[in-house]
Amino acid sequence: MPLDQPFRALIFDLDGTLIDSAPDVCASINRALAGHGRRQITLAETKALIGQGGRVLAERALALTGRPGMADEIERLLAVFLATYAERPVEHTVVYPGAREALQVFRAAGLGLAVCTNKPKATTVPVMETLGLDGFFDVVSCGDQVPHRKPDARHVLRVVEELGTTLRTTALIGDSENDIAAARSADIPSVAVTFGYAHVPHAELGADALIDRFEELPEALQMIAVKRKIA
């Protein structure tokens, strides 16, 4: 991977971008649903629910498996989901091919790196620590730690501020509508990976570039820099 990068900082989404976590999310939400007498949901159904944080996942899982849950039922389901997920964070979760190597290269090149995720801190921390990803990042911003989360641009802008970089020299890499919409609203370049959990065709996300493999990321960033005249 080339090291001559015009961007000084990169912000990554977590689920569906750096890691394939859907199988463990599915297993954990099903353990919680079982305690509520609800049916199990499939992996495909789980992927459709990922992206808005734990509480929305719990709320949608209840609605999908029967009557919508009342506020207290949603909170109970969420608590069990978070607890069981934290206990068994990476039984099936894997880092996407090339992601760790890309992070190593960008880190060695001196770029600031951040994770901007709607995933709750209670599950983000054990997943990243167990997978050995925590040491790469200067900033990890979780959905339940901020007043506004993706697709709200303020989540991304907050991360840019914490990195101490500029909008012009920061790019976001994500997989979903929330990621790219937040980047576009924040007016920073974005790259969409095609192997995550997007709910619309990738070409409709509006990212500056699409990549099928992490090995393509440096070239995609160079292309965006030329297009946007970023020196």
Backbone as JSON, one array per atom type, in Angstrom:
{
  "sequence": "MPLDQPFRALIFDLDGTLIDSAPDVCASINRALAGHGRRQITLAETKALIGQGGRVLAERALALTGRPGMADEIERLLAVFLATYAERPVEHTVVYPGAREALQVFRAAGLGLAVCTNKPKATTVPVMETLGLDGFFDVVSCGDQVPHRKPDARHVLRVVEELGTTLRTTALIGDSENDIAAARSADIPSVAVTFGYAHVPHAELGADALIDRFEELPEALQMIAVKRKIA",
  "N": [[0.84, -1.19, 0.0], [0.59, 2.24, -0.84], [2.23, 4.92, 0.89], [2.11, 7.62, 0.68], [-0.1, 9.74, 1.41], [-2.72, 12.06, 0.95], [-4.64, 12.61, 2.86], [-4.89, 13.25, 6.32], [-6.14, 12.06, 8.38], [-8.3, 9.31, 9.17], [-11.58, 8.12, 9.47], [-13.3, 5.39, 10.66], [-16.17, 3.36, 10.3], [-17.47, 0.65, 12.33], [-18.99, -2.01, 12.63], [-19.65, -4.08, 9.91], [-17.87, -2.72, 8.39], [-15.1, -2.63, 9.36], [-15.29, -5.0, 10.76], [-16.99, -8.17, 10.6], [-19.6, -8.59, 12.28], [-22.16, -9.48, 12.51], [-23.0, -12.25, 12.93], [-22.49, -12.69, 15.72], [-23.98, -10.63, 16.88], [-26.49, -11.51, 16.11], [-26.64, -13.98, 17.48], [-26.58, -13.08, 20.14], [-28.81, -11.32, 20.37], [-30.77, -13.19, 19.92], [-30.51, -14.84, 22.15], [-31.44, -13.06, 24.06], [-34.05, -12.61, 23.12], [-35.15, -15.14, 23.44], [-35.52, -15.28, 26.17], [-37.7, -13.68, 26.41], [-39.7, -15.09, 25.36], [-39.93, -14.98, 22.62], [-39.66, -15.62, 19.06], [-36.73, -16.88, 17.35], [-34.51, -14.86, 15.38], [-33.31, -14.59, 12.01], [-30.0, -14.61, 10.49], [-29.96, -12.96, 8.26], [-32.16, -11.31, 8.81], [-31.16, -10.08, 11.08], [-28.99, -8.58, 10.07], [-30.4, -6.67, 8.69], [-31.31, -5.13, 10.75], [-29.17, -3.95, 11.96], [-27.21, -1.08, 12.74], [-28.34, 1.23, 13.85], [-27.77, 1.35, 16.5], [-27.92, -0.16, 19.85], [-30.39, 0.04, 21.29], [-32.34, 0.59, 19.34], [-32.05, -1.7, 17.83], [-32.99, -3.63, 19.66], [-35.64, -2.74, 19.96], [-36.62, -3.02, 17.32], [-36.26, -5.73, 16.96], [-38.12, -6.85, 18.71], [-40.5, -5.9, 17.55], [-40.36, -7.24, 15.15], [-40.71, -9.87, 15.84], [-43.19, -10.26, 16.88], [-45.71, -8.63, 18.81], [-45.08, -5.08, 19.08], [-42.7, -3.95, 21.5], [-43.27, -2.57, 24.76], [-41.92, 0.36, 26.4], [-40.51, -0.39, 28.77], [-40.13, -3.11, 28.33], [-38.53, -3.12, 26.07], [-36.23, -1.96, 27.14], [-35.49, -3.93, 29.01], [-34.96, -6.09, 27.32], [-32.85, -4.99, 25.87], [-30.92, -4.69, 27.89], [-30.32, -7.37, 28.55], [-29.41, -8.27, 26.08], [-27.08, -6.63, 25.73], [-25.55, -7.47, 27.92], [-25.16, -10.25, 27.47], [-23.88, -10.16, 25.03], [-21.53, -8.76, 25.64], [-20.34, -10.63, 27.25], [-19.77, -12.69, 25.5], [-18.26, -11.78, 23.06], [-16.92, -12.23, 20.6], [-17.36, -14.78, 19.36], [-18.0, -15.56, 16.81], [-17.36, -13.4, 15.27], [-15.34, -11.7, 12.89], [-12.41, -9.97, 11.7], [-12.5, -8.11, 8.78], [-10.95, -9.26, 5.73], [-7.77, -7.91, 5.08], [-8.24, -5.57, 6.49], [-6.94, -5.19, 9.01], [-4.28, -5.08, 8.19], [-4.33, -2.8, 6.6], [-4.9, -0.84, 8.52], [-2.56, -1.0, 10.02], [-0.67, -0.04, 8.17], [-1.57, 2.59, 7.67], [-1.42, 3.61, 10.24], [1.34, 3.42, 10.76], [2.18, 5.28, 8.94], [1.55, 7.59, 10.16], [-1.01, 8.65, 10.22], [-3.96, 9.99, 11.74], [-6.33, 7.98, 13.38], [-9.68, 6.87, 13.74], [-12.62, 5.44, 15.24], [-15.99, 5.59, 14.48], [-18.95, 4.83, 15.58], [-22.31, 3.57, 15.81], [-22.72, 1.61, 17.58], [-23.13, 0.47, 20.94], [-21.09, 1.46, 23.76], [-20.71, -0.56, 25.63], [-20.58, -2.93, 24.2], [-18.86, -2.36, 22.13], [-16.25, -1.92, 23.19], [-15.37, -4.49, 24.4], [-15.42, -6.08, 22.07], [-13.56, -4.82, 20.31], [-11.24, -4.92, 21.88], [-10.87, -7.71, 22.26], [-10.46, -8.54, 19.65], [-8.11, -7.29, 19.15], [-8.0, -4.72, 18.06], [-8.12, -2.31, 19.33], [-5.79, -0.86, 19.86], [-5.11, 0.6, 17.61], [-6.41, 3.03, 17.34], [-6.93, 6.52, 17.82], [-9.21, 7.77, 18.66], [-12.32, 6.59, 19.79], [-15.6, 6.6, 19.22], [-18.71, 6.05, 20.44], [-22.18, 5.18, 19.89], [-23.86, 5.59, 22.12], [-22.54, 7.4, 23.61], [-22.69, 9.95, 22.77], [-24.64, 12.92, 22.05], [-25.79, 13.07, 19.57], [-26.04, 10.84, 16.94], [-24.72, 9.04, 14.07], [-27.03, 8.96, 11.34], [-26.53, 11.66, 11.77], [-24.63, 14.5, 11.18], [-23.21, 15.68, 13.22], [-22.11, 13.75, 14.86], [-19.92, 12.77, 13.39], [-18.53, 15.18, 13.04], [-17.83, 15.75, 15.64], [-15.98, 13.72, 16.12], [-13.97, 14.42, 14.31], [-13.16, 16.8, 15.47], [-12.15, 15.79, 17.92], [-10.02, 14.33, 16.96], [-8.41, 16.37, 16.18], [-8.01, 17.3, 13.64], [-8.73, 18.46, 10.25], [-11.69, 19.14, 8.3], [-11.18, 19.04, 5.6], [-8.96, 17.39, 5.31], [-9.68, 14.92, 6.22], [-11.14, 11.72, 5.95], [-13.95, 9.49, 5.66], [-14.68, 6.08, 6.17], [-17.04, 3.71, 5.47], [-19.94, 1.48, 5.55], [-22.65, 1.76, 5.21], [-25.89, 3.43, 4.76], [-26.18, 5.26, 6.87], [-23.53, 5.93, 7.52], [-22.43, 7.12, 5.16], [-24.26, 9.16, 4.66], [-23.87, 10.72, 6.94], [-21.22, 11.52, 6.55], [-21.45, 12.98, 4.16], [-23.16, 15.05, 4.99], [-21.49, 16.24, 6.82], [-19.65, 17.2, 5.14], [-17.28, 15.86, 4.39], [-14.98, 13.73, 2.61], [-15.9, 10.42, 1.49], [-15.66, 6.84, 1.61], [-17.16, 3.92, 0.54], [-17.45, 0.59, 1.57], [-18.11, -2.48, -0.08], [-18.93, -4.79, 1.12], [-20.39, -4.86, 3.42], [-23.19, -4.02, 5.49], [-25.13, -2.59, 4.03], [-28.34, -1.29, 3.16], [-29.34, -0.49, 0.81], [-28.66, -0.34, -2.75], [-25.17, -0.14, -3.42], [-24.23, 1.84, -5.16], [-26.07, 3.8, -4.83], [-25.55, 5.03, -2.45], [-24.02, 7.33, -2.44], [-21.34, 7.78, -1.94], [-17.93, 8.96, -2.28], [-16.24, 7.12, -3.37], [-16.16, 3.6, -4.12], [-15.16, 0.52, -2.69], [-14.09, -2.85, -3.04], [-12.3, -4.35, -1.67], [-9.98, -4.0, 1.04], [-7.43, -3.52, 0.2], [-7.74, -1.81, -1.89], [-8.17, 0.66, -0.83], [-6.13, 2.77, -0.35], [-5.6, 3.69, -2.99], [-8.14, 4.54, -3.73], [-8.49, 6.69, -1.99], [-6.48, 8.38, -2.91], [-7.52, 8.93, -5.46], [-9.85, 10.32, -4.78], [-8.71, 12.55, -3.58], [-7.45, 13.81, -5.72], [-9.67, 14.41, -7.28], [-11.03, 16.16, -5.6], [-9.18, 18.07, -5.34], [-7.33, 18.04, -3.22], [-4.43, 18.73, -1.61]],
  "CA": [[0.0, 0.0, 0.0], [1.38, 3.46, -0.85], [2.16, 5.67, 2.13], [1.97, 9.03, 0.38], [-1.53, 9.99, 1.45], [-3.08, 13.46, 1.18], [-5.45, 12.71, 4.06], [-4.13, 13.15, 7.55], [-6.91, 11.28, 9.36], [-9.35, 8.46, 8.63], [-12.6, 7.7, 10.42], [-13.89, 4.13, 10.22], [-17.27, 2.68, 10.96], [-16.99, -0.62, 12.88], [-19.75, -3.16, 12.15], [-19.88, -4.07, 8.48], [-16.77, -2.02, 7.73], [-13.87, -3.27, 9.82], [-15.56, -6.35, 11.28], [-18.24, -8.84, 10.31], [-20.08, -8.9, 13.63], [-23.57, -9.86, 12.48], [-23.31, -13.53, 13.57], [-22.53, -12.58, 17.18], [-25.15, -9.82, 17.2], [-27.63, -12.41, 15.94], [-26.66, -14.95, 18.6], [-26.87, -12.38, 21.4], [-30.2, -10.86, 20.4], [-31.63, -14.36, 20.04], [-30.51, -15.26, 23.56], [-32.32, -12.14, 24.76], [-35.43, -12.85, 22.68], [-35.62, -16.4, 24.03], [-35.98, -14.98, 27.52], [-38.97, -12.98, 26.31], [-40.66, -15.96, 24.7], [-40.07, -14.6, 21.21], [-38.97, -16.5, 18.12], [-35.38, -16.51, 16.94], [-34.45, -14.19, 14.09], [-32.26, -15.13, 11.16], [-28.85, -13.74, 10.26], [-30.37, -11.94, 7.28], [-33.0, -10.35, 9.53], [-30.29, -9.32, 11.98], [-28.24, -7.6, 9.27], [-31.32, -5.59, 8.35], [-31.57, -4.35, 11.95], [-27.92, -3.36, 12.46], [-26.81, 0.23, 12.24], [-28.9, 2.36, 14.59], [-27.48, 1.23, 17.92], [-28.5, -1.29, 20.55], [-31.79, 0.19, 21.68], [-33.16, 0.45, 18.13], [-32.0, -3.12, 17.51], [-33.91, -4.33, 20.57], [-37.0, -2.33, 19.62], [-37.0, -3.61, 16.04], [-36.32, -7.18, 17.11], [-39.41, -7.16, 19.32], [-41.54, -5.66, 16.56], [-40.23, -8.25, 14.1], [-41.04, -11.21, 16.34], [-44.5, -10.26, 17.53], [-46.19, -7.27, 19.07], [-44.02, -4.15, 19.48], [-42.48, -3.93, 22.94], [-43.41, -1.33, 25.52], [-40.62, 0.95, 26.72], [-39.8, -1.17, 29.78], [-39.76, -4.38, 27.73], [-37.39, -2.82, 25.21], [-35.06, -1.74, 28.0], [-35.09, -5.22, 29.57], [-34.34, -6.86, 26.24], [-31.57, -4.34, 25.58], [-29.98, -4.99, 28.97], [-29.89, -8.76, 28.4], [-28.6, -8.32, 24.86], [-25.77, -6.05, 25.97], [-24.82, -8.3, 28.87], [-24.73, -11.51, 26.85], [-22.94, -9.81, 23.96], [-20.25, -8.42, 26.27], [-19.75, -11.87, 27.78], [-19.33, -13.54, 24.38], [-18.25, -10.76, 22.01], [-16.35, -12.58, 19.3], [-17.4, -16.21, 19.07], [-18.08, -15.74, 15.36], [-16.97, -12.16, 14.61], [-14.0, -11.68, 12.3], [-11.96, -8.75, 11.04], [-12.54, -8.32, 7.33], [-9.63, -9.44, 5.12], [-7.04, -6.71, 4.7], [-8.52, -4.41, 7.34], [-5.88, -5.02, 10.01], [-3.06, -4.67, 7.48], [-4.52, -1.4, 6.2], [-4.75, -0.02, 9.72], [-1.13, -0.99, 10.36], [0.03, 0.83, 7.22], [-1.96, 3.98, 7.91], [-0.89, 4.0, 11.54], [2.77, 3.6, 10.6], [2.37, 6.49, 8.15], [1.29, 8.74, 11.02], [-2.37, 9.18, 10.11], [-4.86, 9.84, 12.87], [-7.36, 6.98, 13.09], [-10.8, 6.89, 14.68], [-13.83, 4.64, 15.0], [-17.23, 6.31, 14.74], [-19.93, 3.74, 15.49], [-23.55, 3.66, 16.59], [-22.69, 0.49, 18.51], [-22.95, 0.95, 22.31], [-19.75, 1.27, 24.33], [-20.66, -1.82, 26.37], [-20.21, -4.02, 23.3], [-17.73, -1.94, 21.28], [-14.96, -2.09, 23.87], [-14.9, -5.89, 24.44], [-15.18, -6.59, 20.71], [-12.31, -4.28, 19.8], [-10.13, -5.43, 22.69], [-10.68, -9.13, 22.0], [-9.93, -8.68, 18.3], [-6.83, -6.61, 19.08], [-8.1, -3.54, 17.23], [-8.2, -1.09, 20.13], [-4.54, -0.11, 19.86], [-4.9, 1.36, 16.37], [-7.24, 4.21, 17.21], [-6.79, 7.66, 18.72], [-10.55, 8.12, 19.13], [-13.41, 5.64, 19.57], [-16.82, 7.31, 19.6], [-19.83, 5.11, 20.38], [-23.47, 5.82, 19.73], [-24.5, 5.97, 23.38], [-21.67, 8.37, 24.29], [-22.85, 11.25, 22.13], [-26.05, 13.34, 21.96], [-26.26, 12.9, 18.2], [-25.28, 9.77, 16.3], [-24.94, 8.89, 12.63], [-26.52, 9.78, 10.24], [-26.34, 13.07, 12.12], [-23.26, 14.93, 10.9], [-22.54, 16.11, 14.44], [-21.31, 12.64, 15.38], [-18.67, 12.79, 12.65], [-17.83, 16.44, 13.34], [-17.26, 15.6, 16.99], [-14.79, 12.87, 16.0], [-12.95, 15.24, 13.64], [-12.65, 17.72, 16.5], [-11.34, 15.03, 18.87], [-8.78, 13.96, 16.28], [-7.6, 17.56, 16.0], [-7.71, 17.45, 12.22], [-9.64, 19.35, 9.54], [-12.64, 18.46, 7.43], [-10.59, 18.88, 4.28], [-7.94, 16.35, 5.3], [-10.22, 13.74, 6.9], [-12.08, 10.93, 5.15], [-14.7, 8.47, 6.41], [-14.87, 4.79, 5.49], [-18.18, 3.02, 6.07], [-20.63, 0.49, 4.7], [-24.11, 1.89, 5.19], [-26.51, 4.72, 4.52], [-25.89, 6.16, 7.99], [-22.14, 6.39, 7.43], [-22.2, 8.01, 4.03], [-25.09, 10.34, 4.86], [-23.21, 11.56, 7.95], [-20.04, 12.12, 5.92], [-21.9, 14.0, 3.19], [-23.67, 16.19, 5.75], [-20.34, 16.89, 7.45], [-18.83, 17.68, 4.03], [-15.98, 15.21, 4.29], [-14.99, 12.65, 1.63], [-16.28, 9.12, 2.04], [-15.45, 5.62, 0.84], [-18.07, 2.86, 0.97], [-17.06, -0.79, 1.28], [-19.26, -3.17, -0.69], [-19.13, -6.1, 1.75], [-21.0, -4.69, 4.73], [-24.62, -4.23, 5.76], [-25.95, -1.56, 3.39], [-29.7, -1.7, 2.88], [-29.66, -0.02, -0.54], [-27.53, -0.6, -3.65], [-24.02, 0.68, -3.04], [-24.12, 2.98, -6.04], [-27.02, 4.82, -4.39], [-25.14, 5.59, -1.17], [-23.49, 8.68, -2.63], [-19.95, 7.88, -1.5], [-16.99, 9.43, -3.28], [-15.63, 5.95, -4.01], [-16.55, 2.28, -3.63], [-14.08, -0.47, -2.74], [-14.47, -4.24, -2.78], [-11.28, -4.91, -0.79], [-9.21, -2.95, 1.72], [-6.24, -3.23, -0.58], [-8.07, -0.75, -2.83], [-8.45, 1.9, -0.12], [-5.19, 3.86, -0.61], [-5.81, 4.22, -4.34], [-9.42, 5.26, -3.71], [-8.25, 7.96, -1.32], [-5.72, 9.2, -3.85], [-8.44, 9.37, -6.5], [-10.72, 11.35, -4.19], [-7.9, 13.75, -3.36], [-7.27, 14.46, -7.03], [-10.98, 14.91, -7.68], [-11.39, 17.27, -4.74], [-8.05, 19.0, -5.31], [-6.75, 18.06, -1.88], [-2.98, 18.57, -1.77]],
  "C": [[0.88, 1.25, 0.0], [1.17, 4.27, 0.42], [1.93, 7.16, 1.9], [0.49, 9.38, 0.28], [-1.81, 11.47, 1.72], [-3.92, 13.66, 2.43], [-4.6, 12.48, 5.3], [-4.88, 12.35, 8.62], [-8.0, 10.49, 8.65], [-10.29, 8.04, 9.74], [-13.28, 6.46, 9.86], [-15.16, 3.82, 11.0], [-16.73, 1.33, 11.45], [-17.73, -1.82, 12.25], [-20.02, -3.06, 10.65], [-18.8, -3.36, 7.69], [-15.44, -2.65, 8.09], [-14.11, -4.72, 10.23], [-16.91, -6.86, 10.78], [-18.78, -9.38, 11.63], [-21.5, -9.45, 13.65], [-23.86, -11.22, 13.13], [-23.38, -13.46, 15.09], [-23.67, -11.68, 17.65], [-26.4, -10.68, 17.14], [-27.75, -13.37, 17.11], [-27.08, -14.28, 19.9], [-28.31, -11.89, 21.46], [-31.15, -12.04, 20.49], [-31.64, -14.92, 21.45], [-31.45, -14.36, 24.37], [-33.79, -12.39, 24.39], [-36.0, -14.12, 23.29], [-36.16, -16.17, 25.43], [-37.3, -14.24, 27.56], [-40.03, -13.82, 25.6], [-40.9, -15.64, 23.25], [-39.31, -15.59, 20.33], [-37.57, -16.0, 17.85], [-35.42, -15.79, 15.59], [-33.24, -14.72, 13.32], [-31.11, -14.14, 11.05], [-29.21, -12.63, 9.29], [-31.25, -10.88, 7.94], [-32.16, -9.48, 10.45], [-29.53, -8.24, 11.22], [-29.11, -6.4, 8.91], [-31.59, -4.67, 9.53], [-30.35, -3.59, 12.45], [-27.74, -1.96, 11.89], [-27.3, 1.42, 13.03], [-28.62, 2.29, 16.09], [-28.29, 0.14, 18.59], [-29.97, -1.15, 20.87], [-32.72, 0.01, 20.48], [-33.17, -1.01, 17.69], [-32.99, -3.9, 18.36], [-35.36, -4.01, 20.22], [-37.48, -3.0, 18.34], [-37.1, -5.12, 16.12], [-37.64, -7.61, 17.74], [-40.53, -6.98, 18.31], [-41.54, -6.74, 15.48], [-40.76, -9.61, 14.55], [-42.39, -11.29, 17.05], [-44.99, -8.85, 17.73], [-45.02, -6.37, 19.44], [-43.91, -4.09, 21.0], [-42.78, -2.57, 23.54], [-42.02, -0.87, 25.93], [-39.84, 0.1, 27.72], [-39.35, -2.52, 29.23], [-38.55, -4.21, 26.8], [-36.13, -2.66, 26.04], [-34.57, -3.04, 28.62], [-34.39, -6.07, 28.52], [-32.96, -6.3, 25.91], [-30.53, -4.71, 26.63], [-29.44, -6.42, 28.85], [-29.01, -8.91, 27.17], [-27.2, -7.79, 25.1], [-24.92, -6.92, 26.9], [-24.31, -9.58, 28.22], [-23.73, -11.26, 25.73], [-21.56, -9.52, 24.55], [-19.54, -9.65, 26.82], [-19.16, -12.74, 26.68], [-19.24, -12.69, 23.12], [-17.78, -11.23, 20.64], [-16.28, -14.09, 19.08], [-17.37, -16.46, 17.57], [-17.62, -14.5, 14.59], [-15.55, -12.24, 14.08], [-13.7, -10.29, 11.76], [-11.97, -9.03, 9.54], [-11.14, -8.44, 6.75], [-9.01, -8.1, 4.7], [-7.23, -5.52, 5.6], [-7.39, -4.14, 8.33], [-4.6, -4.52, 9.35], [-3.15, -3.21, 7.05], [-4.34, -0.47, 7.39], [-3.28, 0.08, 10.13], [-0.37, -0.03, 9.47], [-0.31, 2.29, 7.49], [-1.42, 4.48, 9.25], [0.6, 4.29, 11.44], [3.09, 4.87, 9.82], [2.04, 7.76, 8.93], [-0.09, 9.35, 10.89], [-3.11, 9.03, 11.43], [-5.99, 8.9, 12.49], [-8.44, 7.02, 14.16], [-11.85, 5.88, 14.26], [-15.02, 5.52, 15.38], [-18.36, 5.32, 14.51], [-21.18, 4.06, 16.28], [-23.65, 2.54, 17.61], [-22.48, 1.03, 19.94], [-21.53, 0.66, 22.82], [-19.63, -0.09, 25.0], [-20.29, -3.0, 25.5], [-19.03, -3.65, 22.4], [-16.4, -2.27, 21.93], [-14.52, -3.56, 23.92], [-14.63, -6.47, 23.06], [-13.84, -6.12, 20.19], [-11.1, -4.81, 20.56], [-9.85, -6.89, 22.36], [-10.08, -9.37, 20.62], [-8.57, -7.99, 18.13], [-6.84, -5.39, 18.17], [-7.99, -2.24, 18.02], [-6.94, -0.24, 20.05], [-4.3, 0.75, 18.64], [-5.46, 2.78, 16.44], [-6.97, 5.27, 18.29], [-8.12, 8.02, 19.36], [-11.49, 6.96, 18.82], [-14.68, 6.29, 20.11], [-18.02, 6.4, 19.36], [-21.17, 5.85, 20.41], [-24.13, 6.28, 21.01], [-23.63, 6.93, 24.2], [-21.87, 9.79, 23.79], [-24.33, 11.63, 22.06], [-26.65, 13.15, 20.58], [-25.41, 11.84, 17.52], [-25.6, 9.7, 14.81], [-26.36, 8.39, 12.33], [-26.37, 11.26, 10.53], [-24.88, 13.45, 11.93], [-22.5, 15.3, 12.16], [-21.73, 14.99, 15.1], [-19.94, 12.63, 14.71], [-17.86, 14.04, 12.97], [-17.18, 16.4, 14.71], [-15.97, 14.78, 16.93], [-13.65, 13.65, 15.33], [-12.32, 16.2, 14.65], [-11.75, 16.99, 17.49], [-10.02, 14.58, 18.25], [-7.85, 15.16, 16.13], [-7.2, 17.79, 14.57], [-8.69, 18.41, 11.58], [-10.58, 18.54, 8.66], [-12.02, 18.15, 6.08], [-9.63, 17.7, 4.21], [-8.37, 15.08, 6.04], [-11.2, 13.03, 5.97], [-12.74, 9.88, 6.03], [-14.86, 7.23, 5.54], [-15.99, 4.05, 6.2], [-18.85, 2.08, 5.1], [-22.1, 0.79, 4.48], [-24.58, 3.3, 4.88], [-26.17, 5.71, 5.63], [-24.5, 6.76, 7.88], [-21.98, 7.45, 6.35], [-23.04, 9.28, 4.15], [-24.44, 11.29, 5.88], [-22.0, 12.25, 7.36], [-20.44, 13.23, 4.95], [-22.41, 15.24, 3.91], [-22.55, 16.97, 6.42], [-19.39, 17.48, 6.41], [-17.41, 17.16, 4.1], [-16.08, 14.07, 3.29], [-15.34, 11.31, 2.28], [-15.98, 8.01, 1.05], [-16.4, 4.57, 1.4], [-17.49, 1.5, 0.59], [-18.3, -1.53, 0.8], [-19.59, -4.5, -0.01], [-19.82, -6.01, 3.09], [-22.5, -4.9, 4.76], [-25.49, -3.13, 5.17], [-27.33, -2.13, 3.04], [-30.2, -1.19, 1.53], [-28.49, -0.37, -1.44], [-26.38, 0.38, -3.37], [-23.88, 1.93, -3.9], [-25.05, 4.12, -5.62], [-26.63, 5.48, -3.07], [-24.62, 7.02, -1.3], [-22.08, 8.87, -2.14], [-19.08, 8.39, -2.64], [-16.32, 8.28, -4.02], [-16.19, 4.69, -3.36], [-15.33, 1.36, -3.71], [-14.64, -1.84, -2.39], [-13.52, -4.91, -1.8], [-10.5, -3.76, -0.15], [-7.93, -2.59, 0.99], [-6.47, -2.09, -1.57], [-8.21, 0.62, -2.17], [-7.44, 3.02, -0.41], [-5.39, 4.5, -1.98], [-7.11, 5.02, -4.42], [-9.26, 6.63, -3.06], [-7.46, 8.92, -2.21], [-6.63, 9.76, -4.94], [-9.34, 10.49, -6.0], [-9.95, 12.65, -4.01], [-7.69, 14.52, -4.65], [-8.57, 15.13, -7.45], [-11.35, 16.16, -6.89], [-10.29, 18.32, -4.62], [-7.5, 19.19, -3.91], [-5.26, 17.78, -2.01], [-2.42, 17.77, -0.61]]
}
